[in-house]
């Protein structure tokens, strides 16, 4: 492979082999390979196939650089070649020197852009690798799909180590920080404000620009006037330094700023008093306000709630629920102003009277104020017509649960106990039919999941929910989503409550056996064992409840068990079923037969055996009479 590295890297088939080899190379071989490509990286990273090889090399070089930073170097074997082999740290810095003059032109290249992202992650792991967005933007969708078809690339010598995620805690030399800063300054000096903002609208350059902004923020330069962040935000940073009371315009890249900067200390600079309502209902700016609300302190959260007090109904009417959910999550994190949050939710859905709050879940799920929900409910067709229209696909979307409403309810359930009961009481007031309908919906059923998972919801509330469905579990589990909720209720219940649920289903055993989804729930509770050996069933439930693993129930006896009646039509089974039967653990019926009668082996005559017996029988062609037995 010596002196043919560039040809191999640009070949469509050999490039994949090189990528796999890069994961298994030791530090010395990586240094030799990177050194052989020196002087050609500008052309290679713009090549369709060689760019992936360079990207993989920069990704796997992270551990080698970390070892060199700690003073761990590989042993160099004796060779006839003369010259000094540069360290991997020096090679990476020289590559940066090679690419710096053309960095601006490479930003929008469809192949080079991905390589530059990997290089920036190598130079500045502390800021960028911690970002999930940076990891997801390493490859395009097409490139990711192509790589997935190639299979996982891992080292054949290490313990199956993969480089899908870069460790943000690894050591890097100080020179790498300076090299990353130089890339930021090159982009800032060679591009005008409009050109920088044009990168944000380009699908190739936008992920790289976001990564560069994170690097700039990590180095403490994004808050300075004239920074790259200032160029992107149309001079907002400069205005904040010159005129603190100047109104800033919303921008998508404020989200990146709020994610990378320390806790928000200039809330009123970005969102002055009186402007928050307009921004919270804006189609784009509401995402920025929601991201900023996630970083507020208790005082700022209180001020935001007071300013939006009369605007929550308008926010819900425009279906911009991100700000409301962000304030709920922030109050839950801070454990502050939770009462004000509950009042804001009630005002948003016009639940002014305490008796009206029983309709909270229904109103929030469909994102309609209380009066509109009542009007929709009065005009609602009968349940039979609804089922028929749903089968035809003519479901009214205005009556269906919304994802935004379910997320709001999930956030409310994570509040402290006096405040989360507002949601639990509303669920408790639902009729059994409405509760089953809520549990069988793929969106609203997630509210029940969070109710069981939330540590702030009282235990008695969860138990009351499970008991309220006793007598109706056969209807609940006769559905793809409802069966999953039924399993959650069963997993939460204690042995005593499980027995009550199971005994309520004995009369519906045939219904569950005929149900496509209910039969799995019936198999889990093992009604057969409960009816015949209740003591063993209780002991099994006690053991399964005390153990952290899933419930493992002994299989119910099947038709393949040995029977005493030889005339039974189901004595024989196909050989495939017999193999499965032999692989199953022995149940209580097998134990009785083996203990009292011994192991009985039955052989079922096959078709060939029957035909052979017929051929072997003597044929009587004579016309003699049958002799009588003496």
C-alpha positions as CSV (number, residue, x, y, z in Angstrom):
1,X,0.0,0.0,0.0
2,X,3.0,2.3,0.3
3,X,3.0,5.2,-2.1
4,X,-0.5,4.3,-3.3
5,X,-2.5,5.8,-0.4
6,X,-4.1,8.5,-2.5
7,X,-5.2,6.2,-5.3
8,X,-6.7,3.8,-2.7
9,X,-8.5,6.7,-0.9
10,X,-10.2,7.9,-4.1
11,X,-11.3,4.5,-5.2
12,X,-15.0,3.7,-4.5
13,X,-14.3,0.2,-3.3
14,X,-10.9,0.6,-1.6
15,X,-12.0,3.7,0.3
16,X,-14.4,1.6,2.3
17,X,-11.6,-0.9,3.1
18,X,-9.4,2.0,4.2
19,X,-12.2,3.2,6.6
20,X,-12.4,-0.2,8.2
21,X,-8.6,-0.4,8.4
22,X,-8.4,3.0,10.1
23,X,-10.3,1.6,13.1
24,X,-7.8,-1.2,13.6
25,X,-4.6,0.9,13.0
26,X,-2.3,1.5,16.0
27,X,-0.9,5.0,16.7
28,X,2.3,4.5,14.6
29,X,0.4,3.3,11.5
30,X,-2.0,6.2,11.8
31,X,0.9,8.6,11.8
32,X,2.5,7.0,8.8
33,X,-0.8,7.0,6.9
34,X,-1.7,10.6,7.7
35,X,1.8,11.7,6.8
36,X,1.6,10.0,3.4
37,X,-1.4,12.2,2.5
38,X,0.3,15.5,3.5
39,X,0.0,18.2,0.9
40,X,-3.1,16.7,-0.7
41,X,-5.8,17.2,2.0
42,X,-7.4,20.1,0.1
43,X,-8.1,17.9,-2.9
44,X,-8.9,14.8,-0.9
45,X,-11.6,16.3,1.4
46,X,-13.4,17.6,-1.7
47,X,-13.4,14.1,-3.3
48,X,-16.5,12.0,-3.1
49,X,-14.9,8.9,-1.6
50,X,-11.6,10.3,-0.1
51,X,-13.5,12.7,2.0
52,X,-15.1,9.8,4.0
53,X,-11.6,8.4,4.5
54,X,-10.3,11.7,5.9
55,X,-13.4,12.1,8.1
56,X,-12.8,8.6,9.6
57,X,-9.1,9.3,10.1
58,X,-9.9,12.5,12.1
59,X,-12.5,10.7,14.1
60,X,-10.2,7.8,15.2
61,X,-7.3,10.1,15.8
62,X,-8.9,11.4,18.9
63,X,-7.6,8.6,21.2
64,X,-4.1,8.8,19.7
65,X,-3.9,12.5,20.3
66,X,-5.1,12.0,23.8
67,X,-2.4,9.4,24.5
68,X,0.3,11.7,23.0
69,X,-0.9,14.5,25.3
70,X,-0.3,12.2,28.3
71,X,3.2,11.4,27.0
72,X,2.4,7.9,25.7
73,X,4.0,7.3,22.4
74,X,4.2,4.1,20.3
75,X,7.5,2.3,19.7
76,X,8.9,3.0,16.3
77,X,10.2,-0.1,14.5
78,X,13.6,-0.1,12.7
79,X,13.3,0.9,9.1
80,X,15.6,1.7,6.2
81,X,13.6,4.9,5.5
82,X,15.4,8.0,6.6
83,X,13.7,11.1,8.0
84,X,11.7,12.1,11.1
85,X,8.1,11.0,11.5
86,X,5.9,13.7,12.9
87,X,3.7,13.1,15.9
88,X,-0.1,12.9,15.3
89,X,-0.6,16.1,17.1
90,X,1.9,17.9,14.8
91,X,0.3,16.3,11.8
92,X,-3.2,17.6,12.8
93,X,-1.8,21.1,13.3
94,X,-0.1,21.0,9.9
95,X,-3.3,19.9,8.3
96,X,-5.0,22.9,9.9
97,X,-2.3,25.1,8.5
98,X,-2.9,23.6,5.0
99,X,-6.6,24.1,5.1
100,X,-6.8,27.5,6.8
101,X,-6.2,29.6,3.6
102,X,-9.0,27.8,1.7
103,X,-11.3,27.3,4.8
104,X,-13.9,29.8,3.6
105,X,-14.3,28.0,0.2
106,X,-14.6,24.6,1.8
107,X,-17.4,25.5,4.1
108,X,-20.1,25.2,1.4
109,X,-18.5,22.2,-0.3
110,X,-20.9,19.2,0.0
111,X,-18.1,16.8,0.7
112,X,-15.5,18.9,2.6
113,X,-18.1,20.4,5.0
114,X,-18.5,17.0,6.8
115,X,-14.7,16.6,7.1
116,X,-14.4,20.0,8.6
117,X,-17.0,19.1,11.2
118,X,-15.0,16.1,12.2
119,X,-11.8,18.2,12.4
120,X,-13.5,20.8,14.6
121,X,-14.7,18.1,16.9
122,X,-11.2,16.8,17.2
123,X,-9.8,20.3,17.9
124,X,-12.4,21.3,20.5
125,X,-14.2,18.3,22.0
126,X,-15.2,20.0,25.3
127,X,-17.7,22.3,23.7
128,X,-18.8,20.5,20.6
129,X,-18.9,16.8,21.4
130,X,-21.2,17.3,24.3
131,X,-23.8,18.7,21.9
132,X,-26.1,16.0,20.5
133,X,-26.9,18.3,17.6
134,X,-23.2,18.3,16.6
135,X,-23.0,14.5,16.7
136,X,-26.2,14.1,14.6
137,X,-24.9,16.6,12.0
138,X,-21.6,14.7,11.4
139,X,-23.1,13.1,8.2
140,X,-25.9,13.9,5.8
141,X,-28.9,11.7,5.7
142,X,-27.8,10.1,2.5
143,X,-24.3,9.5,3.9
144,X,-25.7,8.1,7.1
145,X,-27.9,5.7,5.2
146,X,-25.0,4.6,3.1
147,X,-22.8,4.0,6.1
148,X,-25.6,2.0,7.9
149,X,-25.6,-0.4,5.0
150,X,-21.8,-0.9,5.4
151,X,-22.3,-2.2,9.0
152,X,-20.6,-1.1,12.2
153,X,-16.9,-0.3,11.8
154,X,-14.9,-1.4,14.9
155,X,-11.4,-2.3,15.7
156,X,-10.6,-6.0,15.3
157,X,-8.0,-5.8,18.1
158,X,-9.7,-3.7,20.8
159,X,-12.7,-4.7,22.8
160,X,-15.2,-3.9,20.1
161,X,-14.7,-0.2,20.6
162,X,-16.7,2.1,18.4
163,X,-16.0,5.7,17.5
164,X,-19.6,6.7,17.0
165,X,-19.4,9.2,19.9
166,X,-16.4,11.3,20.8
167,X,-15.5,11.5,24.5
168,X,-15.8,15.2,25.5
169,X,-13.5,14.6,28.5
170,X,-10.4,13.5,26.6
171,X,-7.2,15.5,26.7
172,X,-6.2,17.8,23.9
173,X,-3.1,20.0,23.6
174,X,-3.4,23.8,23.9
175,X,-2.4,24.2,20.3
176,X,-5.7,22.6,19.2
177,X,-7.6,25.3,20.9
178,X,-5.6,28.0,19.1
179,X,-6.2,26.1,15.8
180,X,-9.9,26.0,16.3
181,X,-10.0,29.7,17.2
182,X,-8.0,30.5,14.0
183,X,-10.7,28.9,11.9
184,X,-13.3,31.1,13.6
185,X,-11.3,34.2,12.9
186,X,-10.7,33.3,9.3
187,X,-14.4,32.9,8.7
188,X,-15.1,36.1,10.5
189,X,-12.5,38.2,8.7
190,X,-13.0,36.9,5.1
191,X,-16.9,36.9,5.0
192,X,-19.2,39.9,5.3
193,X,-22.3,40.0,7.6
194,X,-24.6,39.0,4.7
195,X,-22.3,36.2,3.6
196,X,-22.2,34.8,7.1
197,X,-26.0,34.9,7.4
198,X,-26.3,33.3,4.0
199,X,-24.4,30.3,5.4
200,X,-27.2,29.8,7.9
201,X,-29.7,29.3,5.1
202,X,-27.5,26.8,3.2
203,X,-28.3,23.2,4.0
204,X,-24.6,22.2,3.6
205,X,-23.0,25.1,5.6
206,X,-25.6,25.5,8.3
207,X,-24.5,22.5,10.5
208,X,-20.9,23.6,10.2
209,X,-21.8,27.2,11.1
210,X,-23.6,26.0,14.2
211,X,-20.6,24.0,15.3
212,X,-18.3,27.0,14.7
213,X,-20.6,29.2,16.9
214,X,-20.3,26.6,19.7
215,X,-16.6,26.7,19.4
216,X,-16.6,30.5,19.5
217,X,-18.9,30.5,22.6
218,X,-16.7,28.0,24.4
219,X,-13.7,30.2,23.8
220,X,-15.5,33.2,25.3
221,X,-15.6,35.4,22.1
222,X,-19.3,35.2,21.1
223,X,-20.3,37.9,23.5
224,X,-17.9,40.4,22.1
225,X,-18.9,43.1,19.5
226,X,-18.0,42.1,16.0
227,X,-17.9,38.4,16.8
228,X,-19.2,35.7,14.4
229,X,-22.3,35.5,16.6
230,X,-22.8,39.2,16.2
231,X,-22.6,38.9,12.5
232,X,-25.3,36.1,12.5
233,X,-27.6,38.1,14.8
234,X,-27.4,41.3,12.7
235,X,-25.4,43.2,15.3
236,X,-27.5,42.3,18.4
237,X,-24.5,41.7,20.5
238,X,-23.1,45.2,19.6
239,X,-26.5,46.8,20.4
240,X,-26.6,45.1,23.8
241,X,-23.2,46.7,24.6
242,X,-24.1,50.1,23.2
243,X,-27.9,50.4,24.0
244,X,-29.0,48.0,26.7
245,X,-32.7,48.9,26.2
246,X,-32.6,48.4,22.4
247,X,-35.2,45.9,21.1
248,X,-33.5,42.8,19.6
249,X,-35.2,40.9,16.8
250,X,-35.7,37.2,17.1
251,X,-33.4,34.9,15.3
252,X,-33.2,31.1,14.9
253,X,-29.6,31.2,16.1
254,X,-30.6,32.7,19.4
255,X,-31.4,29.1,20.3
256,X,-27.7,28.2,19.8
257,X,-26.7,31.2,21.9
258,X,-28.9,30.2,24.8
259,X,-27.6,26.7,24.6
260,X,-23.9,27.6,24.6
261,X,-23.9,30.6,27.0
262,X,-24.0,30.5,30.8
263,X,-27.4,30.9,32.6
264,X,-29.3,33.8,31.1
265,X,-28.3,37.1,32.7
266,X,-29.7,39.5,30.2
267,X,-33.3,38.3,30.0
268,X,-34.7,41.8,29.6
269,X,-32.1,42.8,27.1
270,X,-33.3,40.1,24.7
271,X,-37.0,40.3,25.6
272,X,-38.0,43.8,26.9
273,X,-41.2,44.3,28.9
274,X,-44.3,44.4,26.6
275,X,-42.7,42.4,23.8
276,X,-42.8,38.9,25.2
277,X,-46.4,38.2,24.2
278,X,-45.8,39.0,20.6
279,X,-42.7,36.9,20.4
280,X,-44.4,34.0,22.2
281,X,-47.1,33.8,19.6
282,X,-44.7,34.2,16.6
283,X,-44.4,31.2,14.3
284,X,-40.6,31.2,14.6
285,X,-39.7,33.3,17.6
286,X,-41.7,31.2,20.0
287,X,-39.1,28.5,19.8
288,X,-36.4,31.0,20.9
289,X,-38.5,32.2,23.8
290,X,-39.1,28.6,24.9
291,X,-35.4,27.9,24.7
292,X,-34.7,31.0,26.8
293,X,-37.4,30.2,29.3
294,X,-35.5,26.9,30.1
295,X,-32.6,28.9,31.5
296,X,-34.5,31.4,33.7
297,X,-33.9,31.9,37.4
298,X,-36.9,32.1,39.8
299,X,-37.1,35.9,39.7
300,X,-37.0,36.0,35.9
301,X,-39.6,33.2,35.7
302,X,-41.9,35.1,38.0
303,X,-41.6,38.2,35.8
304,X,-42.3,36.2,32.6
305,X,-45.4,34.7,34.2
306,X,-46.7,38.1,35.2
307,X,-46.2,39.5,31.8
308,X,-47.9,36.6,30.0
309,X,-50.7,36.4,32.5
310,X,-53.3,37.8,30.2
311,X,-52.0,36.3,27.0
312,X,-52.1,32.5,27.7
313,X,-55.5,32.2,26.1
314,X,-54.1,33.8,22.9
315,X,-51.1,31.5,23.0
316,X,-53.2,28.4,23.2
317,X,-55.5,29.8,20.4
318,X,-52.5,30.1,18.1
319,X,-51.3,26.5,19.0
320,X,-47.9,27.9,20.1
321,X,-47.6,25.8,23.3
322,X,-43.8,25.7,23.5
323,X,-43.5,28.6,25.8
324,X,-46.1,27.3,28.2
325,X,-44.5,23.9,28.4
326,X,-41.1,25.4,28.8
327,X,-42.2,27.5,31.8
328,X,-43.8,24.4,33.4
329,X,-40.6,22.4,33.0
330,X,-38.5,25.3,34.4
331,X,-40.8,25.6,37.4
332,X,-40.5,21.9,37.9
333,X,-36.7,22.1,37.8
334,X,-36.5,25.1,40.1
335,X,-39.4,23.9,42.4
336,X,-40.6,27.5,42.4
337,X,-43.8,29.3,41.3
338,X,-45.6,26.0,40.8
339,X,-48.9,27.5,42.0
340,X,-48.6,30.4,39.5
341,X,-47.9,27.8,36.8
342,X,-51.1,25.9,37.6
343,X,-53.1,29.2,37.6
344,X,-51.6,30.1,34.2
345,X,-52.7,26.7,32.8
346,X,-56.2,27.2,34.1
347,X,-56.4,30.7,32.7
348,X,-55.1,29.5,29.3
349,X,-58.0,27.1,29.0
350,X,-60.6,29.3,30.8
351,X,-61.1,27.0,33.7
352,X,-61.9,29.8,36.2
353,X,-64.2,27.9,38.6
354,X,-62.8,25.0,40.7
355,X,-65.6,22.7,39.5
356,X,-64.5,23.3,35.9
357,X,-61.0,21.9,36.5
358,X,-62.4,18.4,36.3
359,X,-62.4,19.0,32.5
360,X,-58.7,20.0,32.5
361,X,-57.4,16.8,30.9
362,X,-60.1,16.8,28.2
363,X,-59.5,20.5,27.3
364,X,-55.7,20.3,27.3
365,X,-55.6,17.2,25.1
366,X,-57.6,18.8,22.3
367,X,-56.1,22.3,23.0
368,X,-59.5,24.0,23.3
369,X,-60.8,26.4,26.0
370,X,-63.5,25.2,28.2
371,X,-66.4,26.8,26.4
372,X,-65.2,25.6,23.0
373,X,-64.7,22.1,24.4
374,X,-68.3,22.0,25.7
375,X,-69.6,23.1,22.4
376,X,-67.6,20.4,20.6
377,X,-68.9,17.9,23.1
378,X,-72.5,18.8,22.5
379,X,-72.2,18.4,18.7
380,X,-70.3,15.1,19.1
381,X,-71.9,12.2,17.3
382,X,-72.8,9.0,19.0
383,X,-70.1,6.4,19.8
384,X,-71.3,4.1,17.1
385,X,-71.1,6.7,14.4
386,X,-67.7,7.7,15.7
387,X,-66.4,4.1,15.4
388,X,-67.9,3.8,11.9
389,X,-66.4,7.1,10.7
390,X,-63.0,6.2,12.2
391,X,-63.0,2.9,10.3
392,X,-63.7,4.9,7.1
393,X,-60.9,7.4,7.9
394,X,-63.2,10.3,8.4
395,X,-62.1,11.2,11.9
396,X,-62.6,14.9,13.0
397,X,-59.1,16.1,13.9
398,X,-60.5,18.8,16.2
399,X,-61.7,16.1,18.6
400,X,-58.5,14.0,18.5
401,X,-55.8,14.4,21.2
402,X,-52.9,16.6,20.2
403,X,-49.2,15.9,21.0
404,X,-48.7,19.4,22.4
405,X,-51.6,18.9,24.8
406,X,-50.2,15.6,26.0
407,X,-46.8,17.1,26.6
408,X,-48.3,19.8,28.7
409,X,-50.1,17.3,30.9
410,X,-46.9,15.2,31.2
411,X,-45.0,18.3,32.4
412,X,-47.8,19.1,34.9
413,X,-47.6,15.6,36.4
414,X,-44.0,16.2,37.3
415,X,-44.8,19.1,39.6
416,X,-44.9,18.7,43.3
417,X,-47.8,16.8,45.0
418,X,-50.1,19.7,45.8
419,X,-50.0,20.9,42.2
420,X,-49.8,17.7,40.2
421,X,-53.1,16.5,41.8
422,X,-54.9,19.0,39.5
423,X,-54.3,16.6,36.7
424,X,-54.8,13.4,38.6
425,X,-58.2,14.7,40.0
426,X,-59.3,15.4,36.4
427,X,-58.3,11.9,35.3
428,X,-60.2,10.5,38.3
429,X,-63.3,12.3,37.3
430,X,-63.4,10.8,33.9
431,X,-66.0,8.1,33.2
432,X,-64.7,4.6,32.6
433,X,-65.5,4.8,28.9
434,X,-63.5,8.1,28.6
435,X,-60.6,6.7,30.6
436,X,-60.4,3.6,28.4
437,X,-60.6,5.8,25.3
438,X,-57.8,7.9,26.7
439,X,-55.7,4.8,27.4
440,X,-56.2,3.4,24.0
441,X,-55.1,6.5,22.1
442,X,-51.4,6.5,21.1
443,X,-51.0,10.1,22.1
444,X,-53.0,10.5,25.3
445,X,-51.9,7.1,26.6
446,X,-48.5,8.6,27.3
447,X,-50.1,10.7,30.0
448,X,-50.9,7.5,31.9
449,X,-47.3,6.3,31.4
450,X,-46.0,9.5,33.1
451,X,-48.6,9.2,35.9
452,X,-47.0,5.9,36.8
453,X,-43.4,7.1,36.3
454,X,-43.7,10.4,38.1
455,X,-42.2,10.4,41.6
456,X,-44.4,13.3,42.7
457,X,-47.7,11.6,42.0
458,X,-49.0,10.0,45.3
459,X,-49.0,6.2,45.5
460,X,-52.7,6.1,46.5
461,X,-53.6,8.0,43.2
462,X,-51.8,5.4,41.1
463,X,-53.5,2.6,43.1
464,X,-56.9,4.2,42.7
465,X,-56.4,4.4,38.9
466,X,-55.6,0.7,38.7
467,X,-58.6,-0.2,40.9
468,X,-61.0,2.0,38.9
469,X,-60.4,-0.2,35.8
470,X,-61.3,-3.5,37.6
471,X,-64.1,-5.1,35.7
472,X,-63.1,-3.4,32.5
473,X,-59.6,-4.7,31.8
474,X,-60.9,-7.1,29.2
475,X,-62.1,-4.0,27.2
476,X,-58.9,-2.1,27.9
477,X,-56.5,-4.7,26.7
478,X,-58.5,-5.5,23.5
479,X,-56.4,-2.9,21.7
480,X,-52.8,-2.4,20.6
481,X,-52.2,0.6,22.8
482,X,-54.6,-0.4,25.6
483,X,-52.8,-3.7,26.1
484,X,-49.6,-1.8,26.8
485,X,-51.4,0.4,29.4
486,X,-52.9,-2.8,30.9
487,X,-49.3,-4.2,31.3
488,X,-48.3,-1.0,33.1
489,X,-51.2,-1.3,35.5
490,X,-50.3,-5.0,36.1
491,X,-46.7,-4.2,36.7
492,X,-47.6,-1.5,39.3
493,X,-50.1,-3.6,41.2
494,X,-49.2,-5.5,44.3
495,X,-50.0,-9.3,44.6
496,X,-53.3,-8.6,46.4
497,X,-54.4,-6.1,43.8
498,X,-53.2,-8.4,41.0
499,X,-55.5,-11.2,42.4
500,X,-58.5,-8.9,42.3
501,X,-57.7,-8.0,38.7
502,X,-57.2,-11.6,37.7
503,X,-60.4,-12.8,39.3
504,X,-62.4,-10.1,37.6
505,X,-61.2,-11.5,34.3
506,X,-62.1,-15.2,34.9
507,X,-65.5,-14.7,33.4
508,X,-63.9,-13.0,30.4
509,X,-61.3,-15.7,29.8
510,X,-62.8,-16.8,26.5
511,X,-63.0,-13.2,25.3
512,X,-59.4,-12.6,26.1
513,X,-58.4,-15.8,24.3
514,X,-60.2,-14.7,21.2
515,X,-58.7,-11.2,21.3
516,X,-55.5,-10.6,19.2
517,X,-54.0,-8.3,21.8
518,X,-55.8,-9.5,24.9
519,X,-54.4,-13.0,24.7
520,X,-51.0,-11.8,25.6
521,X,-52.3,-10.0,28.7
522,X,-54.1,-13.2,29.6
523,X,-51.0,-15.3,29.2
524,X,-49.1,-12.9,31.5
525,X,-51.6,-13.1,34.4
526,X,-52.0,-16.9,34.0
527,X,-55.6,-17.4,34.8
528,X,-55.4,-21.2,34.5
529,X,-53.0,-21.5,37.4
530,X,-55.0,-19.1,39.5
531,X,-58.2,-21.2,39.1
532,X,-56.5,-24.6,39.9
533,X,-53.6,-23.7,42.3
534,X,-54.2,-20.3,43.7
535,X,-51.5,-20.7,46.4
536,X,-48.8,-21.3,43.8
537,X,-50.2,-18.4,41.8
538,X,-49.9,-16.1,44.8
539,X,-46.4,-17.2,45.5
540,X,-45.4,-16.7,41.9
541,X,-46.8,-13.1,41.9
542,X,-45.0,-12.3,45.2
543,X,-41.7,-13.5,43.7
544,X,-42.2,-11.6,40.5
545,X,-43.1,-8.4,42.3
546,X,-40.1,-8.6,44.6
547,X,-37.7,-9.4,41.7
548,X,-36.6,-6.4,39.5
549,X,-36.9,-8.6,36.3
550,X,-40.0,-9.1,34.2
551,X,-42.8,-11.5,35.3
552,X,-42.2,-15.0,34.0
553,X,-45.2,-17.2,34.2
554,X,-45.2,-20.9,33.7
555,X,-46.9,-21.8,30.4
556,X,-50.5,-22.9,30.5
557,X,-51.0,-26.5,29.5
558,X,-51.5,-27.0,25.8
559,X,-53.3,-29.6,23.8
560,X,-50.0,-31.4,23.3
561,X,-49.9,-32.7,26.9
562,X,-50.4,-36.5,27.3
563,X,-54.1,-37.4,27.6
564,X,-55.7,-40.6,28.9
565,X,-58.5,-40.7,26.3
566,X,-57.1,-42.4,23.1
567,X,-60.0,-41.2,21.1
568,X,-59.3,-37.5,21.5
569,X,-58.8,-35.8,18.2
570,X,-55.9,-33.7,19.5
571,X,-53.6,-36.4,20.7
572,X,-51.2,-36.0,17.8
573,X,-49.6,-32.8,16.8
574,X,-47.2,-31.9,13.9
575,X,-43.6,-32.5,14.5
576,X,-42.9,-28.7,14.6
577,X,-45.2,-28.3,17.6
578,X,-43.6,-31.3,19.3
579,X,-40.2,-29.7,19.0
580,X,-41.5,-26.5,20.6
581,X,-43.1,-28.6,23.3
582,X,-39.9,-30.4,24.1
583,X,-38.1,-27.1,24.4
584,X,-40.6,-25.7,27.0
585,X,-40.1,-26.1,30.8
586,X,-42.1,-28.8,32.5
587,X,-45.4,-27.5,33.9
588,X,-47.6,-29.0,36.7
589,X,-49.5,-31.3,34.4
590,X,-46.3,-33.0,33.2
591,X,-45.1,-33.3,36.7
592,X,-48.3,-35.2,37.7
593,X,-48.0,-37.6,34.8
594,X,-44.3,-38.2,35.3
595,X,-44.7,-38.8,39.1
596,X,-47.8,-41.1,39.0
597,X,-47.6,-42.8,35.6
598,X,-44.1,-42.4,34.5
599,X,-42.9,-40.7,31.4
600,X,-45.1,-41.8,28.5
601,X,-43.8,-41.7,25.0
602,X,-46.3,-41.8,22.2
603,X,-45.5,-42.6,18.7
604,X,-47.8,-41.4,16.0
605,X,-47.8,-43.6,13.0
606,X,-46.8,-41.7,9.9
607,X,-48.3,-42.0,6.5
608,X,-45.4,-44.1,5.2
609,X,-45.8,-46.5,8.1
610,X,-49.5,-47.0,7.3
611,X,-48.8,-47.5,3.6
612,X,-46.0,-50.0,4.4
613,X,-48.4,-52.0,6.7
614,X,-51.0,-52.2,3.9
615,X,-48.4,-53.5,1.4
616,X,-47.2,-56.1,3.8
617,X,-50.6,-57.5,4.5
618,X,-51.3,-60.8,2.7
619,X,-53.7,-60.4,-0.2
620,X,-56.5,-63.0,-0.5
621,X,-57.6,-63.3,-4.2
622,X,-59.4,-66.6,-3.7
623,X,-63.1,-66.9,-3.4
624,X,-63.1,-69.2,-0.4
625,X,-65.4,-68.6,2.5
626,X,-64.2,-67.3,5.8
627,X,-63.7,-70.0,8.3
628,X,-65.3,-69.9,11.6
629,X,-63.2,-69.8,14.7
630,X,-63.4,-72.9,16.7
